Structures are given as C-alpha cells and as structure tokens.
C-alpha cells in the first residue's frame, strides 16, 4: 500500500536563478527562509550564492527538463530540492 504525504499548504516553492550554474530550488514557508536554506546549501557545498532573480511559486514543469527535473528531490517537502538535498 502506498502512502501519499501531502505538503504543508503554507509552504511555497522558490527558484533562485544564480549568476553561475542552473539555480537552486527550495521549498519553504517564506522567501527569507528559502534564501537562508539556499545560502546554507551553497556555503556547505563551497559555491557562491549570488542570485540574480528569484521566482516565487515556481512550477517545476517550467524548469530545465534535461538536467533539473531528473536530478531534483521532492519539491513538496521543506528544504533544498535542487540540487537534491532534501531526501
């Protein structure tokens, strides 16, 4: 039997377009929380966090189908889902 876990309705998806690389996808309760999670993920990975744009309530179907979609974690749970850090 499969159990489906529903996301918290207060969470939102954010996509941080970076000056370098594809970007960072985060699900969080606010933009500030998402930015903190993204900044921490970059810091831990040794990357620079320099967003040039932030997309709020991003539809993941609009993201890169060849690299982001097959390599992302579940975007319906809190955390960084691209790169896959929330699994």
N, CA, C and O atoms as CSV, one atom per row, in Angstrom:
chain,resi,resn,atom,element,x,y,z
A,1,UNK,N,N,0.834,-1.176,0.000
A,1,UNK,CA,C,0.000,0.000,0.000
A,1,UNK,C,C,0.886,1.248,0.000
A,1,UNK,O,O,1.799,1.365,0.817
A,2,UNK,N,N,0.617,2.169,-0.906
A,2,UNK,CA,C,1.372,3.415,-0.992
A,2,UNK,C,C,0.731,4.482,-0.132
A,2,UNK,O,O,-0.489,4.642,-0.126
A,3,UNK,N,N,1.566,5.214,0.598
A,3,UNK,CA,C,1.072,6.328,1.387
A,3,UNK,C,C,1.529,7.616,0.710
A,3,UNK,O,O,2.710,7.770,0.397
A,4,UNK,N,N,0.607,8.530,0.486
A,4,UNK,CA,C,0.933,9.806,-0.123
A,4,UNK,C,C,0.996,10.854,0.976
A,4,UNK,O,O,0.021,11.063,1.698
A,5,UNK,N,N,2.131,11.507,1.101
A,5,UNK,CA,C,2.276,12.572,2.071
A,5,UNK,C,C,2.003,13.899,1.388
A,5,UNK,O,O,2.622,14.222,0.374
A,6,UNK,N,N,1.090,14.654,1.934
A,6,UNK,CA,C,0.755,15.942,1.363
A,6,UNK,C,C,1.652,17.012,1.956
A,6,UNK,O,O,2.024,16.954,3.128
A,7,UNK,N,N,1.988,17.979,1.139
A,7,UNK,CA,C,2.837,19.051,1.632
A,7,UNK,C,C,2.042,19.984,2.526
A,7,UNK,O,O,0.814,20.041,2.452
A,8,UNK,N,N,2.741,20.697,3.352
A,8,UNK,CA,C,2.153,21.718,4.204
A,8,UNK,C,C,1.649,22.846,3.304
A,8,UNK,O,O,2.432,23.383,2.520
A,9,UNK,N,N,0.384,23.220,3.386
A,9,UNK,CA,C,-0.157,24.247,2.482
A,9,UNK,C,C,0.471,25.631,2.677
A,9,UNK,O,O,0.293,26.510,1.834
A,10,UNK,N,N,1.203,25.832,3.779
A,10,UNK,CA,C,1.848,27.131,3.988
A,10,UNK,C,C,3.203,27.224,3.286
A,10,UNK,O,O,3.814,28.292,3.261
A,11,UNK,N,N,3.675,26.117,2.718
A,11,UNK,CA,C,4.974,26.119,2.034
A,11,UNK,C,C,4.839,26.619,0.604
A,11,UNK,O,O,3.798,26.467,-0.034
A,12,UNK,N,N,5.920,27.221,0.118
A,12,UNK,CA,C,5.960,27.730,-1.257
A,12,UNK,C,C,7.263,27.278,-1.901
A,12,UNK,O,O,8.264,27.042,-1.223
A,13,UNK,N,N,7.227,27.162,-3.229
A,13,UNK,CA,C,8.427,26.777,-3.983
A,13,UNK,C,C,9.118,28.033,-4.512
A,13,UNK,O,O,8.478,28.946,-5.034
A,14,UNK,N,N,10.436,28.050,-4.360
A,14,UNK,CA,C,11.249,29.161,-4.838
A,14,UNK,C,C,12.348,28.620,-5.745
A,14,UNK,O,O,12.894,27.542,-5.509
A,15,UNK,N,N,12.657,29.379,-6.773
A,15,UNK,CA,C,13.778,29.055,-7.650
A,15,UNK,C,C,14.685,30.271,-7.689
A,15,UNK,O,O,14.277,31.352,-8.113
A,16,UNK,N,N,15.926,30.082,-7.239
A,16,UNK,CA,C,16.922,31.143,-7.250
A,16,UNK,C,C,17.776,30.984,-8.494
A,16,UNK,O,O,18.538,30.025,-8.615
A,17,UNK,N,N,17.649,31.919,-9.411
A,17,UNK,CA,C,18.479,31.937,-10.607
A,17,UNK,C,C,19.823,32.506,-10.181
A,17,UNK,O,O,19.889,33.610,-9.639
A,18,UNK,N,N,20.893,31.759,-10.423
A,18,UNK,CA,C,22.220,32.182,-9.996
A,18,UNK,C,C,23.031,32.746,-11.147
A,18,UNK,O,O,22.770,32.454,-12.314
A,19,UNK,N,N,24.011,33.551,-10.803
A,19,UNK,CA,C,24.916,34.105,-11.802
A,19,UNK,C,C,25.702,32.982,-12.483
A,19,UNK,O,O,26.065,33.085,-13.655
A,20,UNK,N,N,25.959,31.905,-11.727
A,20,UNK,CA,C,26.666,30.738,-12.266
A,20,UNK,C,C,25.862,29.486,-11.951
A,20,UNK,O,O,25.337,29.341,-10.847
A,21,UNK,N,N,25.766,28.597,-12.902
A,21,UNK,CA,C,25.036,27.345,-12.690
A,21,UNK,C,C,23.566,27.472,-13.045
A,21,UNK,O,O,23.116,28.517,-13.515
A,22,UNK,N,N,22.831,26.407,-12.817
A,22,UNK,CA,C,21.418,26.364,-13.183
A,22,UNK,C,C,20.525,27.107,-12.209
A,22,UNK,O,O,19.575,27.775,-12.619
A,23,UNK,N,N,20.819,26.999,-10.934
A,23,UNK,CA,C,19.998,27.629,-9.921
A,23,UNK,C,C,19.832,26.722,-8.723
A,23,UNK,O,O,20.412,25.639,-8.646
A,24,UNK,N,N,19.022,27.194,-7.790
A,24,UNK,CA,C,18.747,26.428,-6.575
A,24,UNK,C,C,17.247,26.437,-6.346
A,24,UNK,O,O,16.620,27.496,-6.369
A,25,UNK,N,N,16.667,25.264,-6.124
A,25,UNK,CA,C,15.250,25.129,-5.838
A,25,UNK,C,C,15.034,24.840,-4.370
A,25,UNK,O,O,15.678,23.959,-3.801
A,26,UNK,N,N,14.122,25.586,-3.750
A,26,UNK,CA,C,13.876,25.463,-2.317
A,26,UNK,C,C,12.376,25.532,-2.049
A,26,UNK,O,O,11.659,26.311,-2.677
A,27,UNK,N,N,11.914,24.719,-1.120
A,27,UNK,CA,C,10.551,24.829,-0.620
A,27,UNK,C,C,10.651,25.296,0.823
A,27,UNK,O,O,11.359,24.702,1.636
A,28,UNK,N,N,9.925,26.378,1.130
A,28,UNK,CA,C,9.999,26.962,2.466
A,28,UNK,C,C,8.726,27.758,2.749
A,28,UNK,O,O,7.877,27.938,1.876
A,29,UNK,N,N,8.617,28.222,3.976
A,29,UNK,CA,C,7.450,28.985,4.378
A,29,UNK,C,C,7.485,30.443,3.974
A,29,UNK,O,O,6.448,31.106,3.948
A,30,UNK,N,N,8.673,30.952,3.658
A,30,UNK,CA,C,8.807,32.347,3.262
A,30,UNK,C,C,10.032,32.508,2.367
A,30,UNK,O,O,10.885,31.625,2.282
A,31,UNK,N,N,10.095,33.650,1.711
A,31,UNK,CA,C,11.257,33.922,0.863
A,31,UNK,C,C,12.529,34.020,1.704
A,31,UNK,O,O,13.585,33.540,1.293
A,32,UNK,N,N,12.431,34.639,2.875
A,32,UNK,CA,C,13.593,34.762,3.750
A,32,UNK,C,C,14.103,33.394,4.186
A,32,UNK,O,O,15.308,33.146,4.181
A,33,UNK,N,N,13.182,32.505,4.564
A,33,UNK,CA,C,13.574,31.151,4.961
A,33,UNK,C,C,14.196,30.408,3.780
A,33,UNK,O,O,15.197,29.709,3.945
A,34,UNK,N,N,13.616,30.552,2.602
A,34,UNK,CA,C,14.151,29.889,1.410
A,34,UNK,C,C,15.556,30.391,1.096
A,34,UNK,O,O,16.443,29.609,0.756
A,35,UNK,N,N,15.748,31.700,1.212
A,35,UNK,CA,C,17.072,32.265,0.935
A,35,UNK,C,C,18.099,31.761,1.943
A,35,UNK,O,O,19.239,31.479,1.574
A,36,UNK,N,N,17.714,31.648,3.195
A,36,UNK,CA,C,18.621,31.126,4.223
A,36,UNK,C,C,19.001,29.684,3.924
A,36,UNK,O,O,20.172,29.316,4.022
A,37,UNK,N,N,18.015,28.862,3.558
A,37,UNK,CA,C,18.294,27.461,3.216
A,37,UNK,C,C,19.213,27.373,1.994
A,37,UNK,O,O,20.146,26.571,1.975
A,38,UNK,N,N,18.950,28.196,0.979
A,38,UNK,CA,C,19.767,28.186,-0.239
A,38,UNK,C,C,21.192,28.655,0.060
A,38,UNK,O,O,22.159,28.061,-0.417
A,39,UNK,N,N,21.315,29.721,0.850
A,39,UNK,CA,C,22.639,30.250,1.203
A,39,UNK,C,C,23.449,29.205,1.979
A,39,UNK,O,O,24.637,29.014,1.719
A,40,UNK,N,N,22.796,28.532,2.933
A,40,UNK,CA,C,23.478,27.494,3.715
A,40,UNK,C,C,23.908,26.322,2.831
A,40,UNK,O,O,25.005,25.789,2.999
A,41,UNK,N,N,23.051,25.922,1.894
A,41,UNK,CA,C,23.396,24.822,0.985
A,41,UNK,C,C,24.607,25.199,0.136
A,41,UNK,O,O,25.510,24.386,-0.063
A,42,UNK,N,N,24.623,26.416,-0.355
A,42,UNK,CA,C,25.760,26.871,-1.163
A,42,UNK,C,C,27.032,26.905,-0.331
A,42,UNK,O,O,28.091,26.465,-0.780
A,43,UNK,N,N,26.923,27.423,0.865
A,43,UNK,CA,C,28.081,27.511,1.748
A,43,UNK,C,C,28.665,26.135,2.038
A,43,UNK,O,O,29.881,25.950,1.985
A,44,UNK,N,N,27.803,25.171,2.345
A,44,UNK,CA,C,28.247,23.813,2.645
A,44,UNK,C,C,28.881,23.133,1.437
A,44,UNK,O,O,29.735,22.258,1.581
A,45,UNK,N,N,28.452,23.544,0.244
A,45,UNK,CA,C,28.974,22.928,-0.983
A,45,UNK,C,C,30.150,23.702,-1.563
A,45,UNK,O,O,30.749,23.273,-2.549
A,46,UNK,N,N,30.485,24.846,-0.956
A,46,UNK,CA,C,31.596,25.648,-1.446
A,46,UNK,C,C,31.245,26.480,-2.668
A,46,UNK,O,O,32.132,26.878,-3.423
A,47,UNK,N,N,29.955,26.746,-2.870
A,47,UNK,CA,C,29.501,27.531,-4.012
A,47,UNK,C,C,29.229,28.963,-3.576
A,47,UNK,O,O,29.040,29.248,-2.394
A,48,UNK,N,N,29.215,29.834,-4.536
A,48,UNK,CA,C,28.854,31.220,-4.288
A,48,UNK,C,C,27.350,31.387,-4.464
A,48,UNK,O,O,26.780,30.914,-5.447
A,49,UNK,N,N,26.707,32.058,-3.512
A,49,UNK,CA,C,25.272,32.304,-3.614
A,49,UNK,C,C,25.067,33.743,-4.063
A,49,UNK,O,O,25.087,34.672,-3.256
A,50,UNK,N,N,24.870,33.907,-5.365
A,50,UNK,CA,C,24.688,35.224,-5.958
A,50,UNK,C,C,23.441,35.189,-6.843
A,50,UNK,O,O,23.555,35.134,-8.067
A,51,UNK,N,N,22.245,35.220,-6.229
A,51,UNK,CA,C,21.026,35.161,-7.051
A,51,UNK,C,C,20.835,36.426,-7.877
A,51,UNK,O,O,21.028,37.541,-7.392
A,52,UNK,N,N,20.454,36.230,-9.128
A,52,UNK,CA,C,20.165,37.378,-9.989
A,52,UNK,C,C,18.666,37.542,-10.185
A,52,UNK,O,O,18.199,38.564,-10.687
A,53,UNK,N,N,17.920,36.520,-9.782
A,53,UNK,CA,C,16.458,36.562,-9.868
A,53,UNK,C,C,15.890,35.499,-8.934
A,53,UNK,O,O,16.513,34.461,-8.714
A,54,UNK,N,N,14.708,35.763,-8.387
A,54,UNK,CA,C,14.023,34.789,-7.542
A,54,UNK,C,C,12.621,34.602,-8.098
A,54,UNK,O,O,11.863,35.561,-8.245
A,55,UNK,N,N,12.291,33.363,-8.402
A,55,UNK,CA,C,10.950,33.031,-8.875
A,55,UNK,C,C,10.188,32.425,-7.715
A,55,UNK,O,O,10.612,31.417,-7.150
A,56,UNK,N,N,9.069,33.029,-7.355
A,56,UNK,CA,C,8.250,32.533,-6.257
A,56,UNK,C,C,7.102,31.697,-6.816
A,56,UNK,O,O,6.572,31.987,-7.888
A,57,UNK,N,N,6.733,30.669,-6.082
A,57,UNK,CA,C,5.675,29.748,-6.502
A,57,UNK,C,C,5.984,29.150,-7.870
A,57,UNK,O,O,5.112,29.040,-8.733
A,58,UNK,N,N,7.238,28.770,-8.044
A,58,UNK,CA,C,7.686,28.233,-9.327
A,58,UNK,C,C,6.993,26.905,-9.630
A,58,UNK,O,O,6.803,26.073,-8.743
A,59,UNK,N,N,6.626,26.726,-10.871
A,59,UNK,CA,C,6.079,25.463,-11.356
A,59,UNK,C,C,7.276,24.663,-11.873
A,59,UNK,O,O,7.915,25.065,-12.845
A,60,UNK,N,N,7.577,23.546,-11.235
A,60,UNK,CA,C,8.779,22.799,-11.602
A,60,UNK,C,C,8.751,22.318,-13.049
A,60,UNK,O,O,9.801,22.023,-13.619
A,61,UNK,N,N,7.573,22.235,-13.646
A,61,UNK,CA,C,7.488,21.824,-15.053
A,61,UNK,C,C,8.112,22.863,-15.982
A,61,UNK,O,O,8.418,22.564,-17.136
A,62,UNK,N,N,8.300,24.083,-15.476
A,62,UNK,CA,C,8.914,25.143,-16.275
A,62,UNK,C,C,10.437,25.143,-16.197
A,62,UNK,O,O,11.093,25.922,-16.888
A,63,UNK,N,N,11.000,24.277,-15.366
A,63,UNK,CA,C,12.457,24.227,-15.199
A,63,UNK,C,C,13.082,23.296,-16.229
A,63,UNK,O,O,12.382,22.558,-16.923
A,64,UNK,N,N,14.390,23.340,-16.319
A,64,UNK,CA,C,15.148,22.551,-17.295
A,64,UNK,C,C,14.765,21.070,-17.216
A,64,UNK,O,O,14.988,20.418,-16.196
A,65,UNK,N,N,14.197,20.557,-18.283
A,65,UNK,CA,C,13.706,19.177,-18.325
A,65,UNK,C,C,14.825,18.142,-18.443
A,65,UNK,O,O,14.628,16.975,-18.104
A,66,UNK,N,N,15.992,18.563,-18.921
A,66,UNK,CA,C,17.082,17.610,-19.153
A,66,UNK,C,C,18.037,17.476,-17.980
A,66,UNK,O,O,18.721,16.460,-17.853
A,67,UNK,N,N,18.096,18.484,-17.121
A,67,UNK,CA,C,19.031,18.392,-16.005
A,67,UNK,C,C,18.354,18.564,-14.644
A,67,UNK,O,O,18.572,17.761,-13.737
A,68,UNK,N,N,17.538,19.601,-14.500
A,68,UNK,CA,C,16.927,19.866,-13.195
A,68,UNK,C,C,15.924,18.779,-12.824
A,68,UNK,O,O,16.047,18.164,-11.765
A,69,UNK,N,N,14.945,18.538,-13.671
A,69,UNK,CA,C,13.870,17.598,-13.341
A,69,UNK,C,C,14.390,16.201,-12.972
A,69,UNK,O,O,13.984,15.668,-11.940
A,70,UNK,N,N,15.269,15.590,-13.772
A,70,UNK,CA,C,15.709,14.240,-13.405
A,70,UNK,C,C,16.649,14.190,-12.196
A,70,UNK,O,O,16.909,13.110,-11.666
A,71,UNK,N,N,17.157,15.338,-11.757
A,71,UNK,CA,C,18.129,15.351,-10.670
A,71,UNK,C,C,17.645,16.064,-9.412
A,71,UNK,O,O,18.443,16.346,-8.519
A,72,UNK,N,N,16.362,16.355,-9.331
A,72,UNK,CA,C,15.868,17.084,-8.168
A,72,UNK,C,C,15.228,16.143,-7.157
A,72,UNK,O,O,14.790,15.042,-7.491
A,73,UNK,N,N,15.187,16.607,-5.914
A,73,UNK,CA,C,14.489,15.888,-4.860
A,73,UNK,C,C,13.016,16.270,-4.894
A,73,UNK,O,O,12.592,17.007,-5.784
A,74,UNK,N,N,12.238,15.785,-3.948
A,74,UNK,CA,C,10.812,16.091,-3.932
A,74,UNK,C,C,10.562,17.561,-3.579
A,74,UNK,O,O,10.965,18.009,-2.506
A,75,UNK,N,N,9.911,18.307,-4.457
A,75,UNK,CA,C,9.689,19.732,-4.205
A,75,UNK,C,C,8.489,20.019,-3.306
A,75,UNK,O,O,8.191,21.183,-3.035
A,76,UNK,N,N,7.802,18.989,-2.843
A,76,UNK,CA,C,6.631,19.213,-1.999
A,76,UNK,C,C,6.950,19.122,-0.508
A,76,UNK,O,O,6.041,19.153,0.322
A,77,UNK,N,N,8.234,19.010,-0.163
A,77,UNK,CA,C,8.662,18.989,1.232
A,77,UNK,C,C,9.647,20.118,1.469
A,77,UNK,O,O,10.376,20.512,0.559
A,78,UNK,N,N,9.672,20.634,2.675
A,78,UNK,CA,C,10.560,21.729,3.033
A,78,UNK,C,C,12.015,21.345,2.824
A,78,UNK,O,O,12.444,20.254,3.202
A,79,UNK,N,N,12.776,22.262,2.212
A,79,UNK,CA,C,14.201,22.061,2.033
A,79,UNK,C,C,14.653,22.372,0.623
A,79,UNK,O,O,13.874,22.806,-0.226
A,80,UNK,N,N,15.938,22.137,0.398
A,80,UNK,CA,C,16.556,22.372,-0.916
A,80,UNK,C,C,16.339,21.129,-1.761
A,80,UNK,O,O,16.830,20.052,-1.422
A,81,UNK,N,N,15.609,21.270,-2.857
A,81,UNK,CA,C,15.317,20.122,-3.721
A,81,UNK,C,C,16.137,20.128,-5.006
A,81,UNK,O,O,16.194,19.114,-5.702
A,82,UNK,N,N,16.758,21.231,-5.326
A,82,UNK,CA,C,17.755,21.226,-6.395
A,82,UNK,C,C,18.855,22.187,-6.030
A,82,UNK,O,O,18.620,23.387,-5.888
A,83,UNK,N,N,20.060,21.666,-5.876
A,83,UNK,CA,C,20.405,20.254,-6.001
A,83,UNK,C,C,19.701,19.424,-4.929
A,83,UNK,O,O,19.239,19.962,-3.922
A,84,UNK,N,N,19.624,18.149,-5.145
A,84,UNK,CA,C,18.839,17.251,-4.277
A,84,UNK,C,C,19.470,17.147,-2.892
A,84,UNK,O,O,20.398,16.367,-2.680
A,85,UNK,N,N,18.961,17.938,-1.957
A,85,UNK,CA,C,19.478,17.903,-0.583
A,85,UNK,C,C,18.393,17.592,0.443
A,85,UNK,O,O,18.699,17.448,1.627
A,86,UNK,N,N,17.134,17.486,0.019
A,86,UNK,CA,C,16.055,17.253,0.982
A,86,UNK,C,C,15.565,15.809,1.006
A,86,UNK,O,O,14.460,15.539,1.476
A,87,UNK,N,N,16.373,14.884,0.506
A,87,UNK,CA,C,15.950,13.474,0.544
A,87,UNK,C,C,16.820,12.683,1.491
A,87,UNK,O,O,16.618,11.480,1.656
